[in-house]
């Protein structure tokens, strides 16, 4: 079992003061403060409301974008609406379709072929736009760093509007409009909106309505793009899940049917682990148009056909991914175990699953991981990072060995010459070694608080449930209880292990899905336990979900 470092936080003086001021349980206040929420934002965090969204007009470039789009409609220009091939890119286009479908002769959608054209606003895409006599490209979820491509488009008489959330590099393009809250001199108060959320804001601004009917799409993008669930994202996701549950959108109904989930019970878990992978699958191993057609159709039967096709793509994606991961792990075990960053590549690896494989390597070895595939002397790939390593900043330090790159703190994409891969591996390992100590790669379990069993009751769990939905930057709270004894031996029931624990006064049921932890429990008598909390399904009594344990 992988040993984890426990990082335990205590109740702060600030939490006690704020608790008295707001009349909220101090442990709950402390958990919220742990997530970086400011004191004056606690009420809006606990009770998020669409009324607290910032006005779309505050976004940089949005007025220029509206003016240029209206000009295109007035002059009957041809417009390419471009998107990335992942969930965020596809849902961005589906959001904008709420406006563009009124002008079918003006707007047409385009998603690049991952293998042939690569990511986003490429020269190949600009040439396609020229051939199709487009006068404007609206690029969603890409384009922030497409300096040369914007320059080339201008020469060809094509304007560009960029609606994107990726981190800008030093050399910024100058399109007709750039809607990105992360650019320099942006005054927008929240930086971490997804592209689909930005598309929603643009739709609001153009339509001059609230446009809440697209929040089901925005919710998909927030979870699948692993956006931090704070600020506006928390509001949009919490409300968006409600819209998802009640959505009449054929795409949502068809996806739920093929995935065999109850639409009325959709949670962020279903979005991230069941719906998202199916939407992404076509862009990974076929063409993302299959997913886009699903979200653009208003015919339920056609949607069911498309959803079934995505399901088949997802099965194939799993098989391809499994084989590549096996080969990548063999490379790591043989040659790279001592590295600060894992960099592996092969000419036979399918480019559509490299990001997932990088994520799996990162989770298994607790190292930043980059996986590339080779084609005609060019290496293209994806990277995923661990807590504490800003991968985009590391690539900035290695830019001399890269042809192009982009992304953010935890996920990047890049391209380089195949012959420079070893040089890049050396560069990024050096960059990371200068920035972080090897011991910091030990997995860290961030524990919100120490709890006594006497503090655990249904009211406490009801308070914790106000923090839902959980996810990036707002994980499910976990706690530490010390010197706990077994009341009853571990018993396996179906896929989980069940047991009873006591502090000598109170007794609680606990469950675990980790066999290694249960072996520790079977061996010892007194334990320190790390756990999350829930209510059992029958009586609503508190129950512990074991995350880690040690002999006391």
N, C-alpha and C positions, 0 to 999 in steps of 0.2 A: 504494500500500500504506500502511495506517495505521501511522505511526511509534509505537513503543512505548518507554517509559522502562524501562531495566533497573535493577532493584533487587537488588543482589548481597549475599549474606550470607557471612561468613567463618566458618571453624571457630572456635568460642568456647573460652575456657579451661575453661568449665563442661563442654563436650562432651568435651574431652580427659580431664578428671578423672573424669567419669561413665563414659566408655568404659573406663578402666582398672579402675574399681570393678566394673562389670558384665560386663567382658570382651566388649564389643560394639564392632564397628567404629566409630571416632569419627565418620566421615562419616554413618553411619546414625543415631547418637545425635544429631548436630547437626540433621539433617533433622527428627527427631521433636521436638526442643526448639523448632525453628522453628514448629511447629504448636501451640505453647502447652501441650504436654504437660509436666506437672511431673516432676521427677526421680524421685519415688517411684511414678510411674504408668507408667514406660517399659516395664517387663516386662508389665504388664497390657495396654498398648497393642499390643505386639508379639504377645502371645499371649492375645487376649481370650477370656474364659470366662463362660458363663452363671452360674457360681458367684459371679462378682463383681458381679452385679446387686444394687442396693439393695432392701431389703425394701419391698413395696408399702405396708405400714402406715405408712411415714414420710410418705406424701403427705398434704397438708392436705385435710381434709374427707372422706377415704375411709371412715372409720368411720361418719360420719353418713350417707354415701351407702348403705353396706351396710345399715344399720339401716332407712333409709327404703324401700329396695327390698324388703327382707324384710317390712316392714309392708304394702306394696302387695300382695305375694303372699299373705300371711296373710289380709288383708281383701278379697282378690279385686277390687282396684281396677283401673281401666283406665289403662294407662301408654302415653304416646307416647314413642317413642325417636326423637329428632330428630337429623339430621346435615346437614353441609354437602354441597354437590354436587360436591366435588372428590375426588381419590383418598383423601386423608387422612380426609375425612368418611365416605366410603362404606366404606372398610376398617374404620373405627371401629365402624360399625354391624354389619359382618360379624363382627368380633371379639366384640362383645357378644351377637350371635345365638347363639354357642356356649352361652351361658347361657339367653337368653330363649326359645329354641326349645322348651325344656321346659315353657314356660307360654304356649302360643299364645293362650289366652283373656285373658291379662293384658297382654302386650306387643304393640304394633304399631309399624311403622316409618313415618317420615314425612320426606321431603326436600322443601323448598320449591321452588316453581317460580321459577327465577332471574328471569324477567321480571315475573311477576305479584306475587310475594311477597317477592322480594329475598333477602338473605343471612340465614341463621341464625334466631335466636330473635326474630322480629318480632312486632308486634301481630297481624298477620294469622294467624300460626301459633298464637298464644295463643287467638285467637278460634276457630280450627279445633278446637283441643283442647277448648275449652268446648262447642262444638257436638257433639263426639264423646263428651262426658261423661268426659273424662280427669281424673284426680285428681293425676297426676304427669307431668311432662315430664323426660326425661333428655336433655340437650342435649350432643352430642359435636361438638367442633371449632368451637364457637360459644358465645356467652352470657356470656363474661367481662365484657364491658362493656354488657350489656343491662339497665341499671339500671331504666329505665322499664318494660320488658317484664316483668321479675321482679315489680316492684311491682304492675303490672296483673294478673298471674296470681294473686298473693296475694289481691287483691280478689275474684277469681272463684273462689277456693277451690282453686287449682291450685298444688301445690308444684313447685319446679324443682331439679333436680340438674344442675350444669354440670361437664362433663369437657372441659377446654380447655387450650390452650397459648399463646394470644395474650397480648400484653402488656396488663396492666391499666392503665386510665386512673385519674385521681384519684378519680372518683366510682364506687365499687364497688357492685355489686348485693349483696343479702344473701339468696341462695337457701337452700334447705334444706341443700345441700352444694355446695361449690365446690372441685373437684379441679383445681388449677392450680399447678405448682411455682413459677411466677413471681410469685405474689401476695405481698404484704407479710407478713412474719412466717412465711413457709414455711421449714421446716427441711430440705426435701428436697435432697440433695447435688448433683443434676444438674438443670439448668433447661430443657434443650432437647429434651425428649421430644415426639414428635408426639402428636396426639390418639389415633391408633390404638395407640401405645405406652402411653398412659395408660389406654386401654380394656383393653389386655392386663393392666396392673397391677390394674385394678379387677376383671377376671375372676379373676385369681389370688387376690385378697383375698376375693372372694365364694365362690369354689369351694374355696378352701384347697388348691389344687393348683398345680403349676408351669405348666400350660396352654401348653406350648411348641408345641403343634400349630397355634397361630395366628401363629407367627412369620413364616410366609410372607406373611401380610397386613401385619404390622408392617413387614417389609422394603420392601414396595411403598410404604407411607406415608412412610418415612424418605427414600427417594430422591426420590419425586415431590414431597414438600413441601420439598425442598432443606434438610433439617436438617443441622446440623454433624456430621460423622462422627467425633466424639470421645466419650469417656466411654461411657455406656450405649448411645448410638446406634451406636457402632462395634461393640459386642458384639452388639446386636440385629440389625444388618444382616449382619454376617459369618455369624452362625448362621442368620439368616433366609434368606439366599441358599441355604444348604444345604437348608433346609426347602422352599424354592421348587422346587429341582431335583428333590426327591423327592415333592413334593406330589401327593396324589390328589384334591385339590379340583377339582371339575368346572370352576369358573371359570378356574383356572390352566391346566388342560389345554386348554380351549377357546380361550382367548386365545392360547396358544402356537401352536395349530394355525392359527388364522385369520391370525396375524402371521407364520407360517412360520419360527418359531425352534425350535431344539432345546431342550426344557425342561431337559435334563441339563446344558446349557452356559449357562444363564441367568446374566447378570452384571448389575451395577448399570447398565451401558450399556443393556442390553435393557429394564430396568425404566423408566429415565428417558426413553428416546427411542422405544421401540416399544410397550411395554405401557401405560405411563402415559397417553400421549396418547389412546389408544383408550378407556381407562376414563373419562377426563375429557370426552371428546367429547360424550357424551349430555347431560351437565349444561350444556355450553356452548351447544349449538344445538337440543336437544330437551328431554328431561327426564331427570334423573339416576336416576329409577326404573328405567330400562333397565339401567343399570350395577348398581344395587342388586339387581335380580332375578337378574342373572348371579351375583352373589356369595352370594346366599341359597339358590339352587337346589341340590339334591343329585342332579339328573337331568342326565347328561352331554349328552343330545340337546337338552334345553332350553337348556343352557349354550351349546352350539354355535350355536343359533339366536340367542341374545342376543349372543354374541361377534361373529357376522356382522353383526348390526344395528349394534353399536358401531363396527365397521370401516367401515360405510357412513356413519355419522355423522362419523367422522374424516375421510373423504374430503371431505365437504361442508364440514366445519370448515376444512380447509386452503384450499379455494377462497374461502370468505368472508374468512378471515384475510388471504390474499394481496391481495385487492382493498382491504381497509381499510388495510393496511400501505402500499400504494402511495399511497393518498389522504393518509394521515397524513404520509408522507415529503415529499409535495409541499407540505403546509402548513409543515413544518419548514424546508424549503429556501427557501421564499418569504418567511417572516416571522420564524422563531424561531431561526435558526442561532447568534445571539450570546447566547442565553439560558443561564442557569445550570441551569434546569429546563425541560423541554419539556412543555407542557400543550396538548393538542389535543382537539377534540371535534366531533361531528356528530350530527344527529338520525337519520341513516340507518345508523349503525354498530351492528352486532349486539352487544348487551352481553356475550354469552358469550365473545367472543374478545379483549376489550379488554386483559386482562392479558397475553396472549401478544404482542399488538401493542406494548404498553408495553415488554415485555422486549426485543423486536427493536429498537425505537428506542433503548433504553438501550445495547444492545450496539453499534449502529451509530455513535451519536454520543457515546457515553461521557458521557451526562448522565442524571440522574434524569428519568424520563419518566412522564407521567400521561395516560391516554387515557379520555375520557368519551363517553357517548352521552346525547342529550337526549330527554325524553319528558314532555309536559305541563308544561313549564317547570322540570323537575327534571333535573339532570345527575348521572348515576351512573357511576362508573368505577373503574379500578384504576391503581396506580402501581408502578413497579419502580425500584430504586435501584442506584447504583454503589458501589464500595468507598469508604469514607470519608464517605458521606452517610447518616446515620441518618434514613430517610424518616419514620418514625413521630414522631420528635422534631421534625422540620420541620413536620409537620402540627399538632403541639401548638402551635407558634408561630403557625399560621394558623387556629386553631380558630374565630376570630370570623367567618370567611367560609365555614365549613362547617356543614352541618346535622348530619352524623354521619360518623364515620370509625373505622377500626381497622386492626390489622395488626401488623407488626414492623419490624425494621431495613431489610429489603430489599424488602418487599412490603406494600402497603396497599390498602384499599378505602375509598371515600368517597362522600358524597352532598352536593350543594349546590344552591342555586337557579341555574338557567341564567344569569340576569342577573348573578350574582356571579362568573362564571367568570373574567372579566378581572381582577377584584379579587383573586381567589385566585391567579391567575398572577403578579400583581405581588407579593403577599405571600410566596409561596413562593420566588420569585427573590430577594427581599430577604433572607429568612431564610437561604437558602443562601449568598448572597454575603457575609453577615456571619460565616459559619461556615467557609468554605472558599475558597481561592484558585483562580482560573480555571485556573492551570497544573496544579493537582492533578487536573484532568479528563483529562489525558493518560493513555492506557491504560498500566498498569504491569505489567511481566512480572517476577514475583517469582522470583528465581533462588536455589535452595537453596545451591549451592556452586560454586566454580571447581574443575574437574577437569583433571588431566593424562590423556592417553590411557593412560599406563602404569597408572593406577588402575582402568581399566575392564576387567573380566573377568566371567566367568559367576558367580563366587562373589559379586561385588559386586551383580550383578543379582538373584541369589537373595535377598540381604539386603534389597534394595529391595522385593521381592515380599511381604515380611512386612508392608509398610505397606498392602497391598490390604485392603479395597476403598477406592478413591479417590473423592473427591467434595468437597462443601462442607467447608471448614476442613481438609481433608486431600487437597489436590490431588496429582496425580502429580508426583513430584519432577522438577525441571528443572535443568540444569547449564550452565555456561559453560566452553568451551575456547577458548583464545586462540592466534592465529598458526598456524592450521591451513591446510594446502594441499590442493588437489584432486589426487587420484591419477589420476583418469579423468574425462572430460567427462560432463555430465549426460545421462541417457538416460531417455526416457519409456516406462514399461511399464504399459499399461492406464491407470488413473486416477492413477497416482503417478509421481514422478520419482525415479530411482535414481542414485546416484553413490558414489564411493569417496574417502575422506579420509585424510590422514596428518599426523602431527606430525613426520615425518622418521624415526621409528622404528617406530611401530605403525600399522597400516592397518585402517580399519573401513568397512563398508558403511553408507550413510545413505540415508534416504528422506524425501521431502517431498510434500505434497499442494498446496503453494502455489506457483503459477507465478511470482509476483513474486519469491519468494526464489530460485528457480532462475535467474532472470535476473541477479540479483546474483552468483550463483556462476559463471554463464557469463562475466560481465564481468571479474571480478577474479581474483587469484591467491592472496592470503593473507587469511584471514578470522578473525573472532571469531564463534563459533557458540553458539547457545542450543538445547538439545536435551533430550529425554527418552530413556530407554533401554529396550530390549526384547531378547529373543532371537529370532533368525530362525526360521522354521518348519521349516527343513530340517535344519540341523546344530546348532542351539542356540547359535550364535555371537552375541556382542553386536552390536547394530545401533542406530544413532542415528536418532531421529525428530526432524527439524529443526523448531524452533519459530520461530526468528528468526536473522538473520545480518547482519553488517556487514563492510565492508572493514576489515582490520586497520590 
